[in-house]
């Protein structure tokens, strides 16, 4: 089985800064981490490999040169190979442009790595919270997709996956055939930690870079700031509100009764 996991280096959400002119994230000098939801996608791939040791896990990220740090982290956890997509013309890409560039990168990587049976993504990145890149990537590649996956395993005949999908107050199992794309949210368990042996190997790893010249046929009108239809009109930090009451009774019915009583006292209802 051949799995591609898309990961992203994101700024620590407690240290986010915004460029007041471009309205894009300022990453210089801001601590960066592996997007947590991408970590869940990597864990899902690792669990498939636990059951089928012949599985190959490739990770890819698009970003500046320093994004190799998250690729090495992924290698130290479970990945077998990593690619960095990085070029000046890619800078400022919104989700639509990013997913288009990644679709070109997938086709490029498949020339070397072979066809990917499955592409795993986190459901969203914590810096933008759009949850758009994974589904858009599936559309660019013409792949069936399942979103909000919790866990997955191969189906009985090995022709696809059975994905446990998180719903609103329920879970359901969805079958999907290879090749496919799945986005993952937080499951009931934590991802595995890196091992010392894998960390040492990851630090020595040579990570290929797919730059501007790697995609001679790319449509340059669809990448970067000029290829991004998303326009941010303004950004601001909302005022922090204090006070309030937390209602947490022994049952939902008792909590509802208390809420109604409090609203009555304030003459809201």
N, C-alpha and C positions, 0 to 999 in steps of 0.2 A: 504494500500500500504506500502511496506517495502523497504526503500531506504538506500543503503550504500554509503557514501561519503568518498572518499580517499583524505586525506589532507597531507600536508608536511610542516614541519618547515624548512624554508630556511634562510640562512644568508642575512642580509641587503646587497643589491648589492653594496653599497658604501663602505662596510667594508670587502669584500671578501679577504681571504688569502689562499694560496695554499701550501700544504706540498711539499717541493722541492724533497723529496725522493720518497714518495708514489704517488705523483701527485694527491692527493685527497684533498677535502676541509678541512681546519682547522676550526672547529666550536667552539672550546674552546675560550672564551673571545670575540667572535664576536656576536653582537646583532642579534637576530633572529626574524622572523616575519612569519605569516601565508602566504603561497604562494598565491599571489593575484588571480590567475586563479582558485585555489581551493575554494577561497571565492566566485567566480562566480558560481561554481558547487553547493556549499552549498546554495546559494541564490536561484538557480533553484529548489532545493529540498524543500526549505522553501515555495516557491510560490505554489508548488503542495500541500503542507500541508495546506496552507491558504485556498485552495478550498476544500480540503478533510482533515478535522481535525483528522481523524482516522489514518492518515499516520504516520509511525514511521521513524525517521531519525537516523541512526547510523553512527558514524564517526570512521575512523581508520587511524593511521599513523604508519610508521615504522621509528624508530630512537632511540637515546639514551634516558635515563630517563627524561632529561629536555624537551623532545618533548611533554610531558604532557601539557605544557603551551599552545600549539596551540589547543590541544584537549579541554582544558577548555575554550579557546576562542570560539571554535565552539559550545560548549555546551551553552555558554552565548548568542550566536546569534540565534541558531535554533535547534541544535541537541538534541536528547533525551538520547543517550547513546554513550559512547566512549570506544575504545580499543587501547592500545599501543602494537605494535609488537616490541620487543626489546630483543636482545640477542647478546652475543659476537661473535657467529659464523656468524651473519648477517653483521658484520662490513665490509666496503669496497665493498659492493655489487654494481654492475653497474645496468643499467636499466633492463637487462634481468634477472639477479639474483633477483633483487628487485621485479619484477613483478611475478616471480615464487614463492617467499616467500609470497607475498600478496595473491596469488591464494590459497595457503595452508591456510592462515589466514581466507580467505573468507569461505572456507569449514568448518573450525573450528568454526567460529562465527555463521554460519548457524545452528550448532547443538544446540545453545542456543537461537538465535534470530529468527530462522525460515528462510526459503528461501527468498533471496532478489529479489524483482521484478526488481529493477534497480540498477546499480552501476554508480555513477557519479564521474568524475575526472576532474581536471583542464586540459586544453589542454597540458600544459607543466609546468615545474618548472623553476623559474627564475634563479636558480643557475646552471642548466645544459642546459636548453633550447632544450632538445632532443625531446620532445613530443612523447616519446616511451612507457612509463610505462602503460598508459591507454590502448592503442591498444594491447600491449603485454599481459596485464592482461585478456583482452577479449579473446585472442587466447588461453591462458592457460585454461580458463574456458569454452571455446567453445560457447561464447556468440556473438550474432550479435551486431554490434557497429555502432555508428554515431560519427564522430569527428567534432570539431569546431561548437558545438551547441551554439546558442545565448539564446534561450528560449525553453521551451517545455511545453506540456500539455497532459493530457490523451486523447486518441482517443474516439470516440463516444460510443463504447461498453465497454470501460475500459480494453481492452485486451492488450494495448500497449501505446506508446507515439507518438505524432506528434512533431518532433523536427525542429525548424527553424535553418537551418545550414548556416553559413557564407561562401560565395564563393568568388571568385576573382572578385569583382565588382558587385556581385549580392547575393541575399539570396534565399534559396529554402526550402520547407517543405518536410521532409522525415518521413515516417511512419515506426515504428519499434515495434515488438512484445515483450512482456515480456517472459522470463527475458532478459535483455539487458544491454549494457554499453554505456554511452554517455560521451564524453569529452566536456568541455565548454570553450569558450573564452569570451572576454569582451563584454557584451551587451550594450545597449544604456542607461542603468540606473546603479546606484551604489548599491552595496549590503546594506542590512539593518545593523543598529548598534546594539550592545548588549544592553540589558536592565539591570537596576540595580537589579531587582528581579532575572533574569536569571544568572547574574554575581555572586550573592551571592550563588545561588544554585550550580553553576559550581565549585565554590571554595570549596564546601563541598563534591563534587562528588567523589565517589570511582571509579577509572579507572582501570579495569582489565588489567593485563600485560600478553601477550602471549610471553613467552620466548623460549629459546632453547628446553626445555623439553615439550613444548606444541605440537610439531610436531614430534612424534617418527618415523613416516614413511617418513620424508622429505629426499630427495636425497641430501646429504651433498656435493656432487661433483658439485652441481648447485648453491651453495650459497657462499656468502663472496667473498674475493679477488680471491680465487682459482676457483670459479665457474663463474667468470666474464670474458668473452672473450674480453671486451674492454680494450685496453692498451694505455695509454697516453704516448707518446714519449717525449714530452716536453711541457712546459707551459711558457708563457711570457705575459708581459703587452705591448700592441702595443703603438707606439709613438702617442702622440696627435698632430693632425695637426690643424693649425689655418689658418685663412683667408678664401677665397672662396666668392662666390656671391650667394645670395638667390634671385631666380627669382619667383616672385609671381604677375603676371599681372592680369587684370580683367577677362581674359578668358584663357583657355588652348592654344588656337591658338596664342594669343598675347605673351604668355609665351614662346611658341615654337619658334616664330619669333625672340624674343629677345635672346634666347639661341643660335640660329644659327648665329645671328649677332655677339655675343660675341665670339663664337668659330672661326668665320671668322677673327675677329680682331686679335686673338691670333695665326692665321694660323694653327689651329687644323684641320679645314675642308676647 
